[in-house]
Amino acid sequence: MIDAEMKEVLSRNICYFATSTKDGKPNVIPVGLVEPIDDSRILLVDVKMNKTRKKS
């Protein structure tokens, strides 16, 4: 669950989104447009996440 403090931090800071390949190679990107939708979902604006999307 995403509490009020987490929502505030997400709304006012750049966040880092991390994924990894099946063999464990990491990929981390900064995401500036992040908005909590509700207590269990976060909206990430997808701008040039081609490498990240390939790993998921």
N, C-alpha and C positions, 0 to 999 in steps of 0.2 A: 504494500500500500504506500501511496505517496502522501505524506503528511503536509501540513501547512508550511512548515519550515522548508521542506524540500521543494515545494511549489515556488516559494519565494526565491530560493537560490536558482532554480532552473529559469525563472522568468527574467532574472537580472544579470546573468553571467553567461559567458561562453562555456559550453559544455564539451566534453570529449566523448565521442562515440567510438567504441572499440568492437571489432570483430576479429575472427581468426579463421585461417584455413583449416581443413580437416586434420592437417599435420601440425597445427599449432602455430603457424606463422601469423603474427599479429598485424593488424592494420588499425591505426588510431587517427581520427580526424577531428579538428575543432568544428563545432556546430554553433553558430551564433543565433540562429532562429529556432528556439526551443520553447514550447508552450505546453504546460500541463493542461490536459483536457478534462480529466476528472481524477479520482483517487487511484486509478490503476493504469491510466494511459497517458503517454506523452507524444505530442506532435513534433516531429523533426522535419524541417523544410529541406527537401532533397535538392541540393544544388551541386552538381558535378560529383556525385557519389558513385561513379562508375566502378572503381576498384572495390569499394566497400560492398556494393550490390552484388558483384561477381562472387564474393566469398560467402554470401549468406545461403 
